[in-house]
Amino acid sequence: MPRPIYLDHAATTPTRAAVLEAMLPYFGPRFGNPSSVHRWGREARVALDDARARLAASLGATADEITFTSCGTEADNLAVLGAWHAAAETPRRTVVTTAIEHKAVLAAVHAVTTLGGRERVLGVDADGCVTIAAVDAALGDDVAIVSIMWVNNEIGTVQPVPALARIAADRGIPFHTDAIQAFGKLPIDARTQPFDLLSISGHKIGAPKGIGALYVRRGTRLAPLLHGGTQERGLRAGTENVALAVGLACAAELATAEMAAEASRLRALRDALERALATSIPDAVVHGAGAERAPHVLALSIPGADGESLLMALDLAGVACSAGSACQSGSAAPSHVLTALGVAWAGAAATLRLSLGALTTDDDIRHVAAVLPALVAKARGVGAVA
């Protein structure tokens, strides 16, 4: 049996050895509460402040623009709902987003409608891209916040975030981007790109699960969602997780330092796999193929083969991947992203997401390219969903 092959890096990544090493002291002797004034607390505070500054530097930001959160979902909710609540005394009661956002954003946007606000959800083209013209037309005087993801988590398409953020800035509207699949894969610099709010998640870049961050540009008004102490400059009450903040900072530094070389490596591997599968499964449809894509995601529909059945067959063959977003795994409903692209139910049900990362090798790609066609042929031969 060959070694297991992990092609689900868009769902989560392994914690890097250097990250674990950096965190360990804060699970042990350096256990202090950073709000305490004694030596243990001061030691923790120094570590937390250093982690904040290091993470900020990786974004081209300043330390006071970083708010640590428990995950990317919390960061998305704090951005969308926090900005909407902060505009409560104004006529701006609408949130603008796209139909292919992560459910963390879509659910937060929909939540404003239960609070008396409005949602304006923009469609995308067949490659999963929103047009600049559509965003421009949607930004009226009633808009409190715009939230458009940088890289789609299911198909990997890249939105023109800097250009969209500039349109919002020209209208005086805060712009949030879920950059959870973009950070460490694409160049991001708050000094030159005019987004106001940006979410990242640690476990997508080699840090543990349970830590994320929200970049909040100076001057951006935001209301807290958690109430209690004054931690995180009053934006997020609760004792900070020093160990995981240190881990996130370490992972961010590594990801940004290695980004150019790793993006080139992953793109070459992704393209090699795509070419091989196009030859062996010629009727497979690659989603987002006509648009700019992040280097680590390949999403394809395979007519006549049920995606969930293929997942199980691949798992038995030692290959881990997903049928789309890990957050939707096990759902009987078709992917909202693929539905927004106009993909029929049968095509959505026949979709695999293969996402590459640090563990991916040339041998992995060759092995998957060799075994997947046989599994597809078998699935089609037993009458899988058409």
C-alpha positions as CSV (number, residue, x, y, z in Angstrom):
1,M,0.0,0.0,0.0
2,P,1.6,3.4,-1.0
3,R,1.8,6.1,1.6
4,P,-1.4,8.1,2.1
5,I,-1.8,11.2,-0.2
6,Y,-3.4,14.3,1.3
7,L,-5.0,16.6,-1.3
8,D,-7.3,18.5,1.0
9,H,-5.1,21.4,2.0
10,A,-8.0,23.9,1.4
11,A,-9.8,22.2,4.2
12,T,-6.9,22.3,6.7
13,T,-3.2,22.0,6.8
14,P,-0.8,20.1,9.1
15,T,0.7,22.2,11.9
16,R,4.3,23.0,10.9
17,A,7.1,21.8,13.1
18,A,8.5,25.3,13.6
19,V,5.1,26.6,14.6
20,L,4.6,23.8,17.2
21,E,8.0,24.5,18.6
22,A,7.3,28.2,18.9
23,M,4.0,27.5,20.7
24,L,5.2,24.9,23.2
25,P,6.6,27.2,25.9
26,Y,3.2,28.9,26.2
27,F,1.5,25.6,27.0
28,G,4.0,25.1,29.7
29,P,6.1,27.4,31.9
30,R,5.0,30.7,30.1
31,F,1.4,30.2,31.0
32,G,0.5,33.7,32.3
33,N,-2.6,35.7,31.5
34,P,-1.5,38.7,29.4
35,S,-3.8,41.0,31.3
36,S,-2.0,40.2,34.6
37,V,0.6,42.7,35.9
38,H,3.0,40.2,37.5
39,R,6.0,38.6,35.8
40,W,4.0,35.7,34.3
41,G,1.5,38.1,32.9
42,R,4.1,40.5,31.6
43,E,5.9,37.6,29.9
44,A,2.7,36.6,28.2
45,R,1.9,40.2,27.2
46,V,5.3,40.6,25.5
47,A,4.8,37.4,23.5
48,L,1.3,38.5,22.5
49,D,2.4,41.9,21.4
50,D,5.3,40.4,19.5
51,A,3.0,38.0,17.7
52,R,0.6,40.8,16.8
53,A,3.5,42.9,15.4
54,R,4.9,39.9,13.4
55,L,1.5,39.1,11.9
56,A,0.9,42.7,11.1
57,A,4.2,42.9,9.2
58,S,3.2,39.9,7.1
59,L,0.2,41.9,5.9
60,G,1.9,45.3,5.5
61,A,0.0,46.5,8.5
62,T,0.7,47.9,12.0
63,A,0.2,46.0,15.2
64,D,-2.8,48.0,16.3
65,E,-4.7,46.9,13.1
66,I,-4.6,43.2,14.1
67,T,-7.4,41.6,16.2
68,F,-6.9,38.0,17.1
69,T,-10.0,35.8,16.9
70,S,-10.8,32.1,17.5
71,C,-11.1,31.3,13.8
72,G,-11.8,32.7,10.3
73,T,-15.6,32.4,10.8
74,E,-15.4,34.7,13.9
75,A,-13.2,37.1,11.9
76,D,-15.8,37.2,9.1
77,N,-18.7,37.7,11.5
78,L,-16.9,40.4,13.3
79,A,-16.1,42.2,10.1
80,V,-19.6,42.0,8.5
81,L,-21.8,42.4,11.6
82,G,-19.4,44.7,13.4
83,A,-19.3,47.1,10.5
84,W,-23.1,46.9,10.0
85,H,-23.8,47.6,13.7
86,A,-21.3,50.4,13.7
87,A,-23.4,52.2,11.0
88,A,-26.6,51.8,13.1
89,E,-27.2,55.6,13.4
90,T,-26.9,56.1,9.6
91,P,-29.1,55.4,6.6
92,R,-26.6,52.7,5.6
93,R,-28.5,49.5,6.4
94,T,-27.5,47.2,3.4
95,V,-24.7,44.7,3.2
96,V,-23.3,43.8,-0.3
97,T,-21.7,40.4,-1.0
98,T,-21.6,37.7,-3.7
99,A,-23.4,34.4,-4.1
100,I,-20.1,32.4,-3.8
101,E,-18.9,33.5,-0.5
102,H,-18.0,31.1,2.3
103,K,-21.0,30.3,4.5
104,A,-19.4,32.3,7.3
105,V,-19.9,35.4,5.3
106,L,-23.3,34.5,3.7
107,A,-24.8,33.6,7.1
108,A,-23.5,36.8,8.7
109,V,-24.9,38.9,5.8
110,H,-28.2,37.1,6.1
111,A,-28.3,37.7,9.8
112,V,-28.5,41.5,9.3
113,T,-31.9,40.9,7.6
114,T,-33.2,39.5,10.9
115,L,-32.0,42.7,12.6
116,G,-33.8,45.0,10.2
117,G,-31.1,45.3,7.6
118,R,-30.9,44.3,3.9
119,E,-28.7,42.0,1.9
120,R,-27.7,42.5,-1.7
121,V,-26.2,39.4,-3.1
122,L,-24.4,39.7,-6.5
123,G,-24.2,36.9,-9.1
124,V,-21.1,35.7,-10.8
125,D,-20.2,34.4,-14.2
126,A,-19.7,30.8,-15.2
127,D,-16.1,30.9,-14.0
128,G,-17.1,32.3,-10.6
129,C,-16.1,35.9,-11.0
130,V,-18.1,39.0,-10.1
131,T,-17.7,41.9,-12.4
132,I,-16.4,45.3,-11.5
133,A,-19.4,46.8,-13.1
134,A,-21.8,44.8,-11.0
135,V,-20.1,45.9,-7.8
136,D,-20.0,49.5,-8.9
137,A,-23.7,49.4,-9.6
138,A,-24.5,47.9,-6.3
139,L,-22.8,50.4,-4.1
140,G,-25.4,53.0,-3.3
141,D,-25.8,55.4,-0.4
142,D,-27.5,52.7,1.6
143,V,-24.5,50.3,1.8
144,A,-22.8,49.8,5.2
145,I,-20.3,47.2,4.2
146,V,-19.1,45.2,1.2
147,S,-17.7,41.7,1.7
148,I,-16.2,39.9,-1.3
149,M,-13.8,37.0,-0.9
150,W,-10.3,37.1,-2.4
151,V,-10.1,33.4,-3.4
152,N,-13.0,31.0,-3.5
153,N,-12.5,28.1,-1.3
154,E,-14.3,25.6,-3.6
155,I,-13.0,26.4,-7.0
156,G,-10.0,28.7,-6.4
157,T,-11.1,31.6,-8.6
158,V,-9.5,35.0,-7.7
159,Q,-11.6,38.1,-7.4
160,P,-10.1,41.5,-8.3
161,V,-10.2,42.6,-4.7
162,P,-7.8,45.6,-5.0
163,A,-9.9,47.1,-7.8
164,L,-13.2,46.4,-6.0
165,A,-11.9,47.8,-2.7
166,R,-10.9,51.0,-4.5
167,I,-14.5,51.5,-5.8
168,A,-15.8,51.1,-2.3
169,A,-13.1,53.5,-0.9
170,D,-14.2,56.1,-3.4
171,R,-17.7,55.8,-2.1
172,G,-16.7,55.9,1.6
173,I,-17.9,52.3,2.1
174,P,-15.9,49.9,4.2
175,F,-14.6,46.9,2.2
176,H,-14.1,43.4,3.8
177,T,-12.4,40.5,2.1
178,D,-12.3,36.9,3.3
179,A,-8.7,36.2,2.5
180,I,-8.6,32.8,4.2
181,Q,-7.7,30.9,1.0
182,A,-5.6,33.8,-0.4
183,F,-3.2,34.6,2.5
184,G,0.1,33.0,1.9
185,K,-0.9,32.2,-1.7
186,L,-1.2,35.6,-3.3
187,P,0.5,39.0,-2.6
188,I,-1.4,40.9,0.0
189,D,-0.2,44.3,1.2
190,A,-2.4,46.7,3.2
191,R,0.0,49.6,2.4
192,T,-0.9,49.5,-1.3
193,Q,-4.3,47.6,-1.5
194,P,-7.2,49.6,-0.1
195,F,-9.2,46.9,1.7
196,D,-10.4,48.0,5.2
197,L,-11.1,44.6,6.8
198,L,-9.4,41.2,6.0
199,S,-9.9,37.8,7.6
200,I,-7.3,35.0,7.9
201,S,-7.4,31.6,9.5
202,G,-4.4,29.9,11.1
203,H,-5.2,26.3,10.1
204,K,-5.1,27.1,6.4
205,I,-1.4,28.1,6.6
206,G,0.2,25.6,9.0
207,A,-0.9,26.9,12.3
208,P,-3.4,25.1,14.6
209,K,-7.1,25.2,14.4
210,G,-8.7,27.6,16.8
211,I,-6.9,30.8,15.9
212,G,-7.6,33.5,13.3
213,A,-7.3,37.2,12.9
214,L,-9.1,40.2,11.5
215,Y,-7.2,43.1,10.0
216,V,-9.0,46.4,10.8
217,R,-7.6,49.4,9.0
218,R,-7.1,52.4,11.3
219,G,-10.2,54.6,11.3
220,T,-12.6,51.7,10.3
221,R,-15.6,51.7,12.7
222,L,-16.4,48.3,14.1
223,A,-18.8,47.3,16.9
224,P,-17.7,44.3,19.0
225,L,-19.8,41.1,19.0
226,L,-18.4,39.7,22.3
227,H,-18.8,41.8,25.4
228,G,-16.8,41.6,28.6
229,G,-13.2,42.8,29.1
230,T,-11.2,45.3,27.1
231,Q,-9.0,42.8,25.3
232,E,-8.1,43.4,21.7
233,R,-8.6,47.1,22.1
234,G,-12.2,46.4,23.0
235,L,-13.1,44.6,19.8
236,R,-13.0,41.1,21.1
237,A,-13.5,40.4,24.8
238,G,-11.9,37.3,26.3
239,T,-8.5,36.1,27.5
240,E,-6.2,35.9,24.5
241,N,-4.8,32.5,23.4
242,V,-1.1,33.5,23.6
243,A,0.2,30.1,22.4
244,L,-2.0,30.0,19.3
245,A,-1.3,33.7,18.5
246,V,2.4,33.0,18.6
247,G,1.8,30.0,16.3
248,L,-0.2,32.1,13.9
249,A,2.5,34.7,13.7
250,C,5.1,32.1,13.0
251,A,3.0,30.4,10.3
252,A,2.3,33.7,8.7
253,E,6.0,34.6,8.5
254,L,6.8,31.3,7.0
255,A,3.9,31.4,4.5
256,T,4.8,34.9,3.2
257,A,8.5,34.2,3.0
258,E,7.9,31.1,1.0
259,M,4.9,32.3,-1.0
260,A,6.5,33.0,-4.4
261,A,8.4,29.7,-4.6
262,E,5.6,27.6,-3.1
263,A,2.9,29.2,-5.4
264,S,5.1,28.4,-8.4
265,R,5.6,24.8,-7.2
266,L,1.9,24.2,-6.5
267,R,0.8,25.8,-9.7
268,A,3.1,23.5,-11.7
269,L,1.8,20.4,-9.8
270,R,-1.8,21.5,-10.1
271,D,-1.5,22.1,-13.9
272,A,0.3,18.8,-14.4
273,L,-2.6,17.0,-12.7
274,E,-5.1,18.9,-14.7
275,R,-3.5,18.1,-18.0
276,A,-3.2,14.4,-17.1
277,L,-6.8,14.2,-16.1
278,A,-7.9,16.1,-19.2
279,T,-6.3,13.4,-21.3
280,S,-7.6,10.4,-19.3
281,I,-11.0,11.8,-18.5
282,P,-11.7,14.1,-21.4
283,D,-15.3,15.0,-20.5
284,A,-14.3,16.3,-17.0
285,V,-15.1,19.9,-16.5
286,V,-12.6,22.1,-14.6
287,H,-14.5,24.9,-12.8
288,G,-13.0,28.3,-13.0
289,A,-10.7,27.3,-15.8
290,G,-11.4,30.6,-17.7
291,A,-10.4,32.8,-14.8
292,E,-7.4,33.5,-12.7
293,R,-7.1,30.8,-10.0
294,A,-5.1,30.4,-6.9
295,P,-2.3,27.9,-7.4
296,H,-3.5,25.2,-4.9
297,V,-7.1,24.3,-5.9
298,L,-8.4,22.1,-8.7
299,A,-12.2,21.6,-8.8
300,L,-13.6,19.4,-11.5
301,S,-16.9,17.7,-12.3
302,I,-16.8,14.2,-13.7
303,P,-20.0,13.3,-15.6
304,G,-21.6,10.0,-14.7
305,A,-19.6,9.6,-11.4
306,D,-21.1,10.5,-8.0
307,G,-18.7,12.7,-6.1
308,E,-19.3,11.2,-2.7
309,S,-18.8,7.7,-4.1
310,L,-15.5,8.8,-5.7
311,L,-14.4,10.3,-2.4
312,M,-14.9,7.0,-0.6
313,A,-13.1,5.1,-3.4
314,L,-10.2,7.5,-3.3
315,D,-10.0,7.3,0.4
316,L,-9.8,3.5,0.2
317,A,-7.0,4.0,-2.4
318,G,-5.2,6.2,0.1
319,V,-6.1,9.6,-1.4
320,A,-7.8,12.3,0.7
321,C,-9.7,15.1,-1.0
322,S,-13.2,16.6,-0.8
323,A,-16.4,17.1,-2.8
324,G,-16.2,20.9,-2.2
325,S,-16.0,22.9,0.9
326,A,-15.2,20.9,4.0
327,C,-17.9,22.9,5.8
328,Q,-20.5,21.3,3.5
329,S,-19.3,17.7,3.6
330,G,-22.2,15.3,4.2
331,S,-24.9,17.8,3.0
332,A,-27.4,16.5,0.5
333,A,-27.8,20.0,-0.9
334,P,-25.7,20.9,-4.0
335,S,-22.8,23.4,-3.5
336,H,-24.1,26.9,-3.4
337,V,-20.9,28.0,-5.2
338,L,-21.5,25.6,-8.1
339,T,-25.2,26.5,-8.2
340,A,-24.2,30.2,-8.5
341,L,-22.0,29.2,-11.5
342,G,-25.0,27.7,-13.2
343,V,-23.8,24.1,-12.7
344,A,-26.7,21.6,-12.8
345,W,-27.4,19.4,-9.8
346,A,-25.9,16.3,-11.5
347,G,-22.7,18.2,-12.3
348,A,-22.4,19.6,-8.7
349,A,-22.9,16.1,-7.3
350,A,-20.1,14.8,-9.5
351,T,-17.5,17.4,-8.3
352,L,-14.2,16.8,-6.6
353,R,-11.9,19.4,-5.0
354,L,-8.2,18.4,-5.1
355,S,-6.3,21.0,-3.1
356,L,-2.5,20.9,-2.9
357,G,-0.1,22.1,-0.2
358,A,3.1,21.5,1.7
359,L,2.6,17.7,1.8
360,T,2.1,17.4,-2.0
361,T,4.9,15.9,-4.1
362,D,5.4,15.0,-7.8
363,D,4.9,11.4,-7.0
364,D,1.6,12.2,-5.4
365,I,0.4,13.9,-8.5
366,R,1.5,11.0,-10.7
367,H,-0.2,8.5,-8.5
368,V,-3.5,10.3,-8.4
369,A,-3.4,10.9,-12.2
370,A,-2.9,7.1,-12.5
371,V,-5.6,5.8,-10.1
372,L,-8.4,8.3,-10.5
373,P,-9.3,7.4,-14.1
374,A,-9.8,3.7,-13.1
375,L,-12.0,4.7,-10.2
376,V,-14.1,6.9,-12.5
377,A,-14.5,4.1,-15.0
378,K,-15.6,1.7,-12.2
379,A,-18.0,4.3,-10.8
380,R,-19.5,4.8,-14.2
381,G,-19.7,1.1,-14.8
382,V,-21.9,0.5,-11.7
383,G,-24.4,3.2,-12.7
384,A,-23.4,6.1,-10.5
385,V,-25.4,9.2,-10.6
386,A,-25.4,10.8,-14.0
